[in-house]
Amino acid sequence: MRTIDDDKKDYMREHLHYEIEMLRFTHDRLKSISSQMLANALMESFVVHARNLMDFFYNQLDPKCFSAADFLPTGDPAAQKASFGDAGKAYGLVHNQTLHLGQRRPTLDKDKVGPDERQTLRDAIESQIPAFEAALLSDYKTIWDETKRRSEAEKKRQAEMLQFSSGTPTATGASHGVTGPDDPNRSRLK
């Protein structure tokens, strides 16, 4: 029979890193998108992950959801419910603009979540991660570190695959793209 500890370990192993990686990915991609439809899709993804992580790291206690406090020693400062501080306004905009079809949904660009608010949310989340990592209970710290290593290895593998498929030179100077007969990087093996 599954226990709450099993669920917490699965959450640590699977979901928390995913939320962080997707927040970072969408935040970074939004800086260089020219298509409005793609920007809207990335924005919606960003705000969902931002809200989830703000609620998690700032311990906005919902009995149906895990929060940082569930993985930390009782009484640790990182386990206390915290104010969103400067990120509170951006968090409120996220709710009004994207997460609800409410009457207060903004229509003017100046009232919508923009690059500054996105950065504020990301900074607020990123600022919580070091204290969380440092205070993790040992069982969860082991899972967190293993998942973090796998995530970094996967990102490196994906970057290498992208480099390979695009034909860009690697650190050794060899090109992994299609080469012609006069290409100096072409293998001479028969």
C-alpha positions in Angstrom: 0.0 0.0 0.0 1.3 3.5 -0.9 2.1 5.9 1.8 2.2 9.7 1.8 6.0 9.3 2.0 5.9 7.4 -1.3 3.9 10.2 -2.9 6.3 12.8 -1.6 9.3 10.9 -3.0 7.5 10.6 -6.4 6.8 14.3 -6.3 10.4 15.1 -5.5 11.6 12.7 -8.2 9.2 13.6 -11.0 7.3 16.8 -10.5 9.3 19.5 -8.7 12.2 19.5 -11.1 9.8 19.5 -14.1 8.1 22.6 -12.7 11.4 24.4 -12.3 12.8 23.3 -15.7 9.6 24.4 -17.5 9.6 27.7 -15.6 13.1 28.4 -16.7 12.6 27.2 -20.3 9.4 29.2 -20.9 10.9 32.3 -19.3 14.0 32.2 -21.5 12.1 31.4 -24.7 9.6 34.3 -24.2 12.5 36.7 -24.6 13.0 35.8 -28.3 9.6 34.9 -29.7 8.1 36.9 -32.6 4.9 34.9 -33.1 2.1 36.2 -30.9 0.4 32.8 -30.8 3.5 31.0 -29.7 4.3 33.8 -27.2 0.7 33.4 -25.8 1.2 29.6 -25.4 4.6 30.0 -23.7 3.2 32.7 -21.5 0.3 30.5 -20.3 2.8 27.7 -19.6 5.1 30.1 -17.7 2.4 31.4 -15.5 1.1 28.0 -14.6 4.6 26.9 -13.5 5.2 30.2 -11.8 2.0 29.9 -9.8 2.7 26.3 -8.8 6.2 27.1 -7.7 5.3 30.3 -5.8 2.6 28.3 -3.9 5.1 25.5 -3.3 8.1 27.5 -2.1 6.2 30.2 -0.2 4.2 27.5 1.6 0.8 28.7 0.6 -0.8 25.8 2.5 -3.4 23.9 0.5 -4.1 20.5 2.1 -4.5 19.0 -1.4 -1.0 20.1 -2.5 2.6 19.6 -1.4 4.6 22.6 -0.3 8.3 23.1 0.6 7.3 22.5 4.3 6.4 18.9 3.5 10.1 18.1 2.7 11.9 20.1 5.4 12.4 19.8 9.1 9.7 21.2 11.3 10.5 24.7 12.4 13.1 25.4 9.6 12.7 29.0 8.3 12.2 27.7 4.8 9.2 25.7 6.0 7.3 28.7 7.2 4.5 30.3 5.2 6.1 33.4 3.6 4.9 36.6 2.1 5.4 37.0 -1.7 6.9 40.4 -1.0 7.6 42.3 -4.3 6.4 39.3 -6.3 2.9 39.6 -4.8 1.7 42.1 -7.4 3.0 40.0 -10.3 1.4 36.9 -8.7 -1.9 38.7 -8.6 -1.6 39.8 -12.2 -1.0 36.2 -13.2 -4.2 35.1 -11.6 -6.2 38.0 -13.2 -4.7 37.7 -16.6 -4.3 34.0 -17.3 -5.5 31.6 -14.7 -9.1 32.8 -14.4 -11.7 34.1 -16.8 -12.7 36.7 -14.3 -14.2 40.1 -14.7 -10.9 41.8 -13.8 -9.0 40.2 -16.7 -6.9 43.0 -18.3 -7.3 44.1 -21.9 -4.6 46.8 -22.1 -1.0 45.7 -22.6 0.2 48.0 -19.9 -1.9 46.1 -17.4 -0.8 42.6 -18.5 2.1 40.5 -17.2 5.2 41.5 -19.1 8.9 40.8 -19.1 9.4 42.7 -15.8 6.7 40.8 -13.9 7.9 37.5 -15.4 11.5 38.3 -14.2 10.1 39.3 -10.7 8.3 35.9 -10.4 11.3 33.9 -11.6 13.7 35.8 -9.3 11.3 35.2 -6.4 11.2 31.4 -7.1 14.9 31.1 -7.8 15.7 32.9 -4.5 13.9 30.1 -2.6 15.7 27.1 -4.2 19.1 27.4 -2.3 17.5 27.5 1.1 15.2 24.7 0.2 18.0 22.5 -1.1 20.1 23.2 2.0 17.3 22.3 4.4 15.9 19.2 2.7 15.5 16.1 4.9 18.1 13.5 4.0 15.8 11.1 2.1 14.5 13.9 -0.1 18.0 15.5 -0.5 19.2 12.2 -2.0 16.3 12.1 -4.5 16.7 15.8 -5.2 20.4 15.5 -6.0 19.9 12.4 -8.1 17.1 14.0 -10.1 19.2 17.2 -10.5 22.1 15.2 -11.9 19.9 13.3 -14.3 18.3 16.6 -15.5 21.7 18.2 -16.1 22.9 15.1 -18.0 19.7 15.1 -20.1 20.2 18.8 -20.9 23.8 18.2 -22.0 22.7 15.2 -24.1 19.9 17.3 -25.8 22.4 20.1 -26.5 24.8 17.6 -28.1 22.0 16.2 -30.2 21.0 19.7 -31.3 24.6 20.4 -32.2 24.8 17.1 -34.1 21.6 17.6 -36.1 22.5 21.3 -36.9 25.9 20.5 -38.2 27.6 23.1 -36.0 31.2 22.5 -35.0 31.8 20.7 -31.7 34.5 21.5 -29.2 36.9 19.3 -31.2 36.2 21.3 -34.4 34.5 18.4 -36.2 31.2 19.1 -37.8 28.4 16.6 -37.2 26.4 17.7 -40.2 26.3 16.3 -43.7 29.7 16.8 -45.2 30.8 17.0 -48.8 33.8 15.3 -50.5 36.1 18.3 -49.9 35.1 18.9 -46.3 38.3 18.7 -44.1 36.1 17.4 -41.2 34.9 14.5 -43.3 36.0 11.1 -42.1 38.7 9.6 -44.3 38.0 6.0 -43.2 37.0 3.6 -45.9 
